[in-house]
Amino acid sequence: MKTKMIPLSLILALAFCAASTHAARVDGAPAPACEGLKVATGPAGKGYSKLYADLVRVSKNSVPLCEVNTEGGLDNLTTLSIKKADVGIVPMDALKKMAEGDASIASLLVVASLNSNYLHIVTAANGFTVEGPKKYGVLKGDTRTVRITKMSELRGAPVVLVGSAQLMVRQLDKVLGYNMRYIDVDTDAAAFQKVRSGEAYAAFSVAGWPHGQISRLAQNSGLTLASFDVPTSSPYSVRPFSYKNIGVYNVQALAVQNVLVTRPFSGSKTGDVAALRQLLDRELLELKDGDFEPGWNEIKSFDGNVEWTRFAGVAAKRK
């Protein structure tokens, strides 16, 4: 009886399919359980996530940590309230506002005062064209170029909001009475595109300095930053920042304090949170002096004054 030869190409194809099936099975496997504190940060590669990465580097596994990536500070509060994270980084304004209607958020405790977040007001560098009212009801109206250079010029304007700015700007607008028209988007890239197209007069994005997406813009990106020229009060302050890459220097920006918060624990996780705080205290000078995020250099003390209940746990011995 003759033996049929299987073509080499078929053998290779079957082997490739088997390998692909195995890879898919591995990729689709559930993530291993976290054996340390679950830390709510933000999108991978952005401010909060970068601070977390610095903590992991200086920890050298002395404090077991696991990252929970979210959409940012506002989302971190929800993540903490439904117990999907143990600790998280949040801005003080969002913490105070969201605590008004959620007892689990109101019970959070401040572990450490961190750097500040800044409200970045991204506008078109060369302005945009606005058409005036029609003449005689039918003829095309006169056009004019509008260039936004400061917050107070956005009364009644369409603006696009990203992440935590969706809450912050709405709260500011209630106080200011600007009646801006909001467009909510999920990413900075989508927000910036709406500014470039003229669909929005400005994009609002909240991040520590330097903002990753803005610091990567080129000089010819067509975008710039407007200043925050409106009086404000606690929990906000106004500070200058610069972005050399787009020719922006000493522009005034609205700042809000970030804090590391924890859920209130009564068991062994109290000791874990205390160990994390001790790590921060021990490594602050290294975080300031070493090759780490610039945000650490803003921090003078992790005990910086904030109007919120502080975590006062004591490290417990593990059995």
Secondary structure as GFF3:
##gff-version 3
##sequence-region A 1 319
A	DSSP	alpha_helix	8	27	.	.	.	ID=ss1
A	DSSP	beta_strand	37	40	.	.	.	ID=ss2
A	DSSP	alpha_helix	47	59	.	.	.	ID=ss3
A	DSSP	beta_strand	65	68	.	.	.	ID=ss4
A	DSSP	alpha_helix	73	81	.	.	.	ID=ss5
A	DSSP	beta_strand	87	91	.	.	.	ID=ss6
A	DSSP	alpha_helix	92	99	.	.	.	ID=ss7
A	DSSP	alpha_helix	103	106	.	.	.	ID=ss8
A	DSSP	beta_strand	109	124	.	.	.	ID=ss9
A	DSSP	beta_strand	128	131	.	.	.	ID=ss10
A	DSSP	beta_strand	143	146	.	.	.	ID=ss11
A	DSSP	three_ten_helix	151	154	.	.	.	ID=ss12
A	DSSP	beta_strand	158	162	.	.	.	ID=ss13
A	DSSP	alpha_helix	165	176	.	.	.	ID=ss14
A	DSSP	beta_strand	181	185	.	.	.	ID=ss15
A	DSSP	alpha_helix	188	197	.	.	.	ID=ss16
A	DSSP	beta_strand	202	207	.	.	.	ID=ss17
A	DSSP	alpha_helix	212	215	.	.	.	ID=ss18
A	DSSP	beta_strand	223	226	.	.	.	ID=ss19
A	DSSP	beta_strand	236	243	.	.	.	ID=ss20
A	DSSP	three_ten_helix	244	246	.	.	.	ID=ss21
A	DSSP	beta_strand	248	262	.	.	.	ID=ss22
A	DSSP	alpha_helix	268	289	.	.	.	ID=ss23
A	DSSP	three_ten_helix	294	298	.	.	.	ID=ss24
###
